[in-house]
Amino acid sequence: MLFSRLFSQIDMFAAPRAPAISIVPPAAASSFDYHPVRNAGGDRRFKLYVPAGHRGQPVPLLVMLHGCTQSPEDFATGTRMNDLAEAQTFLVAYPEQPKSANPNKCWNWFNTGDQGRDAGEPQLIAHLTRQIVLDNAVDESRIYVAGLSAGGAAAAIMGATYPDLYAAVGIHSGLACGAARDIPGAFSAMRRGAPAAPTLARNERIVPTIVFHGDRDTTVNPVNGDQASEQAFGAAGGRADISRGRSAHGVAFARTVRYDARDRSIGEHWVLEGIGHAWSGGSVDGSFTAPSGPDASAEFMRFFLQHRRPA
């Protein structure tokens, strides 16, 4: 007891202890920068969004293919996909299609040389995707590709030709893989749909696919959404459930959820009433957006994150 009192008295006159220091790593800043990519398919740039919450852990990757006349910045602004990436911690890559490749900056989905594996633009986009995986911490089972219009058609091609790379696909106002073989065929398919939809290429495996299309789209006929959906799931042999709803701003939609023979959800097809050729639920600060529609970006990511690529 005496010793304890003595030490207590000594402690009263001792210098005050410094408070414990909690070492917390500084919060990383998000980044949105251009990177070059080059292979046999040509030279391109892509802009990569890395959210602040990405600190080395493997995260999903989404490759976003813009529409004609758009740029990576415009597409990112219009879709607000970077905001979702920040909230949910995933990477977003926006490949850039330059005027040197197409005067209107369209992905060349209608060229036979840009519709196959290991050739043309599909090879370039796949190479770009793999480069991001090499340079960043990416969960390779959760790599997705999506696009709008010509970018949506290109996304359909990527799902059909690289089912071993992408876990799921998103097609907004686009066309099925192989819908056209040249420029005249492209205009025809955009006006009336592919002339031989039953013969369109099938995926090597069923790649889960979500399709959004406005029923007032006068640029790409909505029948193309039907054909893209049929191409992705037509051989699945399962059931389909149809529901209806309205967005927060009153836009009505029909949503078809498709299941495979084992009753696993493999796809969705949204038909948006009164919406034209535009990204549903997008920002007015970007081009080709319909802010009043259901939030396509949020629905795409909800759908994507349900799916992993089989090992």
C-alpha positions in Angstrom: 0.0 0.0 0.0 2.9 2.4 0.9 4.5 1.9 -2.5 1.3 2.4 -4.3 0.8 5.8 -2.5 4.4 6.8 -3.2 4.1 6.1 -6.9 0.8 7.9 -6.9 2.3 11.0 -5.4 5.3 10.8 -7.8 2.9 10.5 -10.7 1.1 13.7 -9.7 4.4 15.7 -10.2 5.5 13.9 -13.3 5.3 15.6 -16.7 1.9 15.0 -18.3 1.7 12.1 -20.7 1.4 13.0 -24.4 -1.9 11.9 -25.8 -1.9 8.6 -27.8 -1.3 9.3 -31.5 -3.7 7.5 -33.8 -2.1 7.1 -37.2 -4.7 7.2 -39.9 -3.7 6.9 -43.5 -4.6 10.1 -45.5 -7.7 9.7 -47.6 -6.8 9.1 -51.2 -8.1 11.5 -53.8 -10.1 10.3 -56.7 -8.5 10.6 -60.2 -9.9 10.9 -63.7 -7.0 10.8 -66.2 -6.2 9.9 -69.8 -4.0 6.9 -70.5 -2.7 5.6 -73.9 -3.2 2.1 -75.3 -1.7 0.6 -78.4 -1.9 -2.8 -80.1 -2.4 -4.3 -83.5 -5.9 -2.8 -83.6 -4.5 0.8 -83.4 -3.8 3.6 -81.0 -6.4 5.0 -78.6 -6.7 6.8 -75.3 -9.0 6.0 -72.5 -10.0 8.0 -69.4 -9.9 6.1 -66.2 -11.9 7.1 -63.1 -10.4 5.8 -59.8 -12.5 6.5 -56.8 -11.1 7.8 -53.5 -12.1 4.6 -51.8 -9.8 2.5 -53.9 -6.8 1.8 -51.8 -5.4 -1.3 -53.4 -8.2 -3.8 -52.8 -9.5 -5.7 -55.9 -12.6 -3.8 -57.1 -15.0 -4.2 -60.1 -14.2 -2.5 -63.4 -16.8 -1.1 -65.8 -15.8 -0.2 -69.4 -18.1 2.5 -70.8 -18.4 3.0 -74.6 -19.7 6.4 -75.6 -22.0 7.1 -78.5 -21.4 9.1 -81.7 -20.2 12.7 -81.3 -19.5 12.1 -77.6 -16.3 12.2 -75.6 -15.3 10.4 -72.4 -15.9 13.5 -70.4 -19.3 14.1 -71.9 -20.3 10.5 -71.4 -19.1 10.5 -67.8 -21.0 13.7 -67.1 -24.2 12.6 -68.8 -24.4 9.1 -67.2 -23.1 10.3 -63.8 -21.4 6.9 -63.6 -18.4 8.4 -61.8 -20.6 9.4 -58.9 -21.8 5.8 -58.6 -18.2 4.6 -58.8 -17.3 6.9 -55.9 -20.2 5.7 -53.8 -19.8 2.0 -54.6 -16.0 1.8 -55.1 -15.4 0.5 -58.7 -13.2 1.7 -61.6 -14.7 3.2 -64.7 -12.9 3.3 -68.0 -14.0 5.4 -71.0 -12.3 4.5 -74.2 -12.1 7.4 -76.7 -13.1 6.9 -80.3 -11.3 9.6 -82.3 -12.4 11.3 -85.5 -9.5 9.6 -87.2 -11.3 6.3 -86.7 -14.7 7.6 -87.5 -15.7 11.1 -88.6 -18.6 11.2 -86.1 -16.5 9.4 -83.4 -18.8 6.4 -83.6 -17.6 2.9 -82.8 -17.6 1.0 -86.1 -20.0 -1.7 -85.0 -21.2 -2.2 -88.6 -17.9 -3.2 -90.1 -17.3 -6.9 -90.4 -13.6 -6.3 -89.4 -14.8 -4.8 -86.1 -17.2 -7.5 -85.1 -14.9 -10.5 -84.4 -12.6 -11.6 -81.7 -8.9 -10.7 -81.9 -9.4 -8.1 -84.7 -10.2 -4.5 -85.1 -11.9 -2.5 -82.4 -13.0 -5.5 -80.3 -9.4 -6.5 -80.0 -8.4 -3.0 -79.0 -11.1 -2.7 -76.4 -10.2 -6.1 -74.9 -6.5 -5.2 -74.8 -7.4 -1.9 -73.1 -9.4 -3.8 -70.5 -6.6 -6.2 -69.8 -4.1 -3.4 -69.5 -6.2 -1.8 -66.8 -6.3 -5.1 -65.0 -2.5 -5.3 -65.2 -2.0 -1.7 -63.9 -4.6 -1.7 -61.2 -6.2 -3.8 -58.5 -9.2 -5.3 -60.3 -11.5 -8.2 -59.4 -11.2 -10.1 -62.6 -14.5 -11.9 -62.0 -16.4 -8.6 -62.1 -15.4 -6.8 -65.3 -18.4 -5.3 -67.2 -18.9 -3.4 -70.5 -21.7 -1.1 -71.4 -22.5 1.6 -74.0 -25.0 4.0 -75.6 -26.1 3.8 -79.2 -23.0 2.9 -81.3 -21.3 2.3 -78.0 -24.2 0.0 -77.0 -23.8 -1.9 -80.3 -20.0 -2.2 -79.6 -20.8 -3.5 -76.1 -23.0 -6.2 -77.6 -20.1 -7.2 -79.8 -17.7 -7.3 -76.8 -20.1 -9.6 -74.9 -20.5 -11.9 -77.9 -16.8 -12.1 -78.7 -15.2 -12.0 -75.3 -17.4 -13.9 -72.9 -14.3 -15.0 -71.1 -13.4 -11.4 -70.2 -16.7 -9.7 -69.4 -19.1 -10.9 -66.6 -22.1 -8.9 -67.9 -23.1 -6.4 -70.6 -25.2 -3.3 -70.7 -26.8 -2.1 -74.0 -28.6 1.3 -74.0 -30.3 2.3 -77.3 -28.0 0.0 -79.2 -28.1 -2.9 -81.6 -27.3 -6.6 -81.6 -23.9 -8.0 -82.6 -23.9 -8.5 -86.4 -27.0 -6.3 -87.0 -25.2 -4.8 -90.1 -22.2 -5.6 -92.2 -21.6 -2.2 -93.9 -22.8 1.4 -93.8 -26.0 1.0 -95.9 -26.9 -2.0 -93.7 -26.2 0.1 -90.6 -28.8 2.7 -91.6 -31.2 0.0 -92.5 -30.9 -1.8 -89.2 -31.1 1.5 -87.3 -34.4 2.3 -89.1 -36.0 -1.2 -89.1 -33.9 -3.6 -87.1 -31.6 -6.3 -88.4 -33.1 -8.0 -91.5 -32.2 -11.5 -90.3 -32.4 -11.4 -86.5 -32.7 -15.2 -86.0 -29.3 -15.7 -87.7 -27.5 -13.2 -85.5 -24.4 -14.6 -83.7 -24.9 -16.3 -80.4 -22.6 -15.9 -77.4 -20.3 -18.8 -76.6 -21.9 -18.7 -73.1 -24.9 -16.8 -71.9 -23.4 -13.4 -70.9 -25.9 -11.7 -68.5 -27.2 -8.6 -70.3 -29.3 -5.6 -69.4 -31.0 -3.7 -72.3 -32.5 -0.2 -72.0 -34.4 1.3 -75.0 -36.8 4.2 -75.3 -40.0 3.4 -77.3 -39.8 6.9 -79.0 -36.3 6.4 -80.3 -36.3 7.6 -83.9 -32.5 7.2 -84.3 -32.3 3.5 -83.4 -35.6 1.7 -83.8 -36.7 0.1 -80.5 -37.0 -3.3 -82.3 -33.2 -3.3 -82.0 -33.5 -3.6 -78.2 -35.8 -6.6 -78.7 -33.2 -8.2 -81.0 -30.3 -7.4 -78.7 -32.2 -9.0 -75.9 -33.2 -12.0 -78.0 -29.6 -12.5 -79.0 -28.3 -12.5 -75.5 -31.0 -14.8 -73.9 -32.8 -16.5 -76.8 -31.3 -19.9 -76.2 -31.5 -19.8 -72.4 -34.6 -22.0 -72.2 -36.0 -20.3 -69.0 -38.9 -18.1 -68.0 -39.5 -14.4 -68.2 -41.3 -12.2 -65.7 -42.7 -8.8 -66.8 -43.5 -6.0 -64.5 -44.4 -2.3 -64.9 -43.5 0.8 -63.0 -42.8 4.5 -63.1 -39.7 6.5 -62.5 -39.7 9.2 -59.8 -40.5 11.7 -62.5 -43.4 9.8 -63.8 -41.9 8.0 -66.8 -43.6 4.6 -67.3 -41.6 1.5 -68.2 -42.0 -2.2 -68.7 -39.2 -4.5 -67.3 -38.7 -8.0 -68.4 -36.5 -10.2 -66.2 -35.2 -13.4 -67.9 -34.1 -16.6 -66.2 -32.2 -19.6 -67.4 -33.2 -23.2 -67.2 -31.8 -23.3 -63.6 -34.0 -20.3 -62.7 -31.0 -17.9 -62.4 -31.5 -14.3 -63.5 -29.5 -13.8 -66.6 -30.9 -10.6 -68.1 -33.3 -7.6 -68.1 -35.0 -5.7 -70.9 -36.4 -2.2 -70.0 -38.7 -0.4 -72.5 -39.1 3.2 -71.5 -42.3 5.0 -72.5 -41.9 8.3 -74.2 -38.1 8.3 -74.1 -36.1 8.9 -77.3 -32.5 8.3 -78.2 -31.0 9.2 -74.8 -29.4 7.8 -71.6 -32.3 7.3 -69.2 -32.0 9.2 -65.9 -28.9 11.0 -67.0 -27.7 14.5 -66.3 -28.8 17.6 -68.3 -25.1 18.6 -68.3 -24.3 15.8 -70.7 -25.5 15.1 -74.3 -28.2 12.5 -75.2 -29.7 12.2 -71.8 -33.3 11.9 -70.6 -33.2 13.0 -66.9 -36.9 12.1 -66.2 -36.4 8.4 -67.0 -35.4 5.6 -64.7 -31.8 5.8 -63.6 -30.1 3.5 -66.1 -26.7 3.9 -64.5 -27.9 2.8 -61.1 -29.9 -0.1 -62.7 -26.9 -1.2 -64.8 -24.7 -1.3 -61.8 -27.3 -3.1 -59.6 -27.6 -5.7 -62.3 -23.8 -6.0 -63.0 -22.9 -6.5 -59.4 -25.2 -9.5 -59.2 -23.0 -11.3 -61.6 -19.5 -12.7 -61.6 -17.7 -14.3 -64.6 -17.3 -18.1 -64.0 -13.8 -19.2 -63.3 
